[in-house]
Amino acid sequence: MNLVAKYYFLTKGVGRDRENLASFEAALRDAGISHYNLVTVSSIIPPNCTKITREQGVAMLKQGEIVFLVLARNSTDEDHRLVAASIGLAIPSNRDEVGYLSEHHSFGETDEMAGDYCEDLAASMLATTLGIPFDINAAWNEKEQVFKASGRIIKTMNVTQSAVGDKGVWTSVVAAAVFIIDANSVSAT
C-alpha cells in the first residue's frame, strides 16, 4: 500500500507543566494535535501536496487517528532559558517535484533567528537536489534571492515557536507540518 499525503498544514504550540512529558502534551494540545497518534517522518513534501489551514486540516482528522508529521520539539526547566522549535519549508515551482521540510531545535534563538535558519536549511536542501548552484556560506537573504531567481524554488516559509523557561517548571515548544492522507490517494501495490 502506498501512502501519499494530499494535504498538509502547519502548526505550533507551547506548554508548561511541572512534568516534562505533561508540558510536551500541553504544547501538542496548544498546537491542536494532541488527540492523534503521531508518527514522525522525514523531510519530503510529496508532489502536488497542497497546504491548507490548521483549521481545515484538523477538521479532516479523527481523534485517535494515526497521523504522519514532521515535528520539531524542545523543552527546558531552566529559568530564563529561551527554547525554540522550527519547521522550514521550500516549495518547488514545478508541483510535480518534491518539496523539502527541515526541523530545527535550539536554545537562545528568537522565533526570527530559528525560523530563518530552518527556512534556509530547507531551501538549501531543495536547491541541492534541483542542481541550483549557490554559495553555502552566503547569508540566508542572499541565498533566498538566488533560489527564487532560479525560477525553480517558488516559495519558502517557516513555522516557529519559542518560549522562555521558568525555574522548576518544564516549558515545551513544538512546531509541525502535519500530513493528511486522503483516502483517494491510497493505492495498493
C-alpha positions as CSV (number, residue, x, y, z in Angstrom):
1,M,0.0,0.0,0.0
2,N,1.3,3.4,-0.9
3,L,0.5,6.3,1.4
4,V,0.9,9.7,-0.2
5,A,-0.2,12.9,1.5
6,K,-2.6,15.1,-0.4
7,Y,-2.6,17.9,2.1
8,Y,-0.5,19.3,4.9
9,F,-0.9,22.1,7.5
10,L,1.5,23.9,9.8
11,T,1.0,24.4,13.5
12,K,2.9,25.3,16.6
13,G,2.4,25.4,20.4
14,V,3.8,25.9,23.8
15,G,3.1,24.1,27.1
16,R,4.1,24.3,30.7
17,D,3.9,21.8,33.5
18,R,5.9,20.5,36.5
19,E,6.4,17.3,34.5
20,N,8.4,17.3,31.2
21,L,6.0,14.9,29.4
22,A,2.9,16.8,30.5
23,S,4.4,20.0,29.2
24,F,5.0,18.3,25.8
25,E,1.4,17.2,25.9
26,A,0.3,20.7,26.7
27,A,2.3,22.0,23.7
28,L,0.7,19.4,21.4
29,R,-2.7,20.5,22.8
30,D,-1.9,24.1,22.1
31,A,-0.9,23.1,18.5
32,G,-4.2,21.3,18.1
33,I,-2.6,17.9,17.5
34,S,-2.8,16.1,20.9
35,H,-5.7,13.8,20.1
36,Y,-3.8,11.8,17.4
37,N,-1.3,9.0,17.3
38,L,1.7,11.0,15.9
39,V,4.3,9.3,13.7
40,T,7.3,11.4,12.7
41,V,8.6,11.1,9.2
42,S,11.5,12.7,7.3
43,S,11.6,15.8,5.2
44,I,9.7,15.4,1.9
45,I,6.6,17.3,0.8
46,P,5.0,14.9,-1.8
47,P,4.4,16.2,-5.3
48,N,1.1,18.1,-5.7
49,C,0.6,18.2,-1.9
50,T,-1.5,21.2,-1.0
51,K,-1.0,23.5,2.0
52,I,-4.3,24.0,3.9
53,T,-5.1,25.9,7.1
54,R,-4.7,24.3,10.5
55,E,-8.5,24.5,11.0
56,Q,-9.2,22.8,7.7
57,G,-6.6,20.0,8.5
58,V,-7.9,19.3,12.0
59,A,-11.4,19.1,10.6
60,M,-10.3,16.3,8.2
61,L,-8.8,14.2,11.0
62,K,-10.5,11.8,13.5
63,Q,-9.5,11.6,17.2
64,G,-7.1,8.6,17.7
65,E,-6.1,8.6,14.0
66,I,-2.5,7.7,13.1
67,V,-1.1,11.0,11.7
68,F,2.2,11.5,10.0
69,L,4.1,14.7,10.6
70,V,7.5,16.4,10.6
71,L,7.9,17.5,14.2
72,A,10.4,19.9,15.9
73,R,10.3,20.0,19.7
74,N,12.4,21.4,22.6
75,S,12.0,21.8,26.3
76,T,13.7,23.3,29.3
77,D,13.2,23.6,33.1
78,E,15.8,26.3,33.5
79,D,14.7,29.8,34.5
80,H,15.0,32.4,31.7
81,R,16.3,29.8,29.1
82,L,15.0,30.5,25.6
83,V,13.9,27.4,23.6
84,A,12.7,27.2,20.0
85,A,11.3,24.6,17.7
86,S,11.0,25.4,14.0
87,I,9.9,23.8,10.7
88,G,11.2,25.3,7.4
89,L,9.6,24.7,4.0
90,A,10.9,25.0,0.5
91,I,8.4,24.6,-2.3
92,P,9.5,23.9,-5.9
93,S,7.8,25.9,-8.8
94,N,7.1,22.5,-10.5
95,R,4.4,21.0,-8.4
96,D,5.3,17.5,-9.8
97,E,8.6,17.7,-7.9
98,V,9.0,17.1,-4.1
99,G,9.4,19.9,-1.7
100,Y,11.5,19.9,1.4
101,L,10.9,20.3,5.1
102,S,13.6,20.8,7.8
103,E,13.3,20.8,11.5
104,H,15.4,22.8,14.0
105,H,15.5,22.7,17.8
106,S,17.6,25.4,19.5
107,F,18.4,27.3,22.7
108,G,18.9,31.0,22.8
109,E,17.3,31.8,19.4
110,T,14.3,34.0,18.9
111,D,11.5,33.0,16.5
112,E,13.0,35.0,13.8
113,M,16.5,33.6,14.2
114,A,15.4,29.9,14.4
115,G,12.9,30.4,11.6
116,D,15.4,32.0,9.2
117,Y,17.9,29.2,9.9
118,C,15.4,26.4,9.4
119,E,13.9,28.0,6.2
120,D,17.5,28.4,4.9
121,L,18.1,24.7,5.7
122,A,15.0,23.5,3.8
123,A,15.7,25.8,0.8
124,S,19.4,24.7,0.6
125,M,18.4,21.0,0.7
126,L,15.9,21.6,-2.1
127,A,18.3,23.7,-4.1
128,T,20.9,20.9,-3.9
129,T,18.5,18.3,-5.2
130,L,17.4,20.6,-8.1
131,G,21.1,21.4,-9.0
132,I,20.8,25.1,-8.3
133,P,24.4,26.5,-7.7
134,F,24.8,28.6,-4.6
135,D,27.3,29.7,-2.1
136,I,26.7,27.6,1.1
137,N,28.4,30.3,3.2
138,A,26.2,33.1,1.9
139,A,23.7,34.8,4.2
140,W,20.1,33.5,4.1
141,N,18.8,36.6,2.4
142,E,21.4,36.3,-0.4
143,K,20.7,32.6,-0.9
144,E,17.0,33.2,-0.9
145,Q,17.4,35.7,-3.8
146,V,19.5,33.1,-5.8
147,F,16.9,30.4,-5.2
148,K,13.9,32.4,-6.2
149,A,15.8,34.0,-9.2
150,S,16.4,30.4,-10.5
151,G,12.7,30.1,-11.1
152,R,12.9,26.5,-9.6
153,I,12.0,27.4,-6.0
154,I,8.8,29.4,-5.8
155,K,8.3,29.7,-2.0
156,T,10.0,29.3,1.3
157,M,8.5,29.8,4.8
158,N,8.7,28.6,8.3
159,V,6.6,28.0,11.4
160,T,8.4,28.6,14.7
161,Q,7.5,28.6,18.3
162,S,9.8,29.9,21.1
163,A,9.3,30.4,24.8
164,V,11.3,31.3,27.9
165,G,11.6,28.8,30.7
166,D,10.6,29.2,34.3
167,K,12.6,27.7,37.1
168,G,11.2,24.4,38.3
169,V,8.5,24.3,35.6
170,W,9.0,22.5,32.3
171,T,8.4,24.6,29.2
172,S,8.0,22.7,25.9
173,V,7.7,24.1,22.4
174,V,6.6,22.3,19.2
175,A,6.3,23.1,15.5
176,A,4.9,20.7,13.0
177,A,4.0,20.1,9.4
178,V,1.1,17.6,9.6
179,F,0.2,15.4,6.6
180,I,-3.3,14.4,5.6
181,I,-3.6,11.1,3.8
182,D,-6.7,11.4,1.6
183,A,-8.5,8.0,1.1
184,N,-8.4,8.6,-2.7
185,S,-4.6,8.9,-2.6
186,V,-4.1,5.4,-1.0
187,S,-3.3,2.7,-3.6
188,A,-2.4,-1.0,-3.2
189,T,0.8,-2.2,-4.9
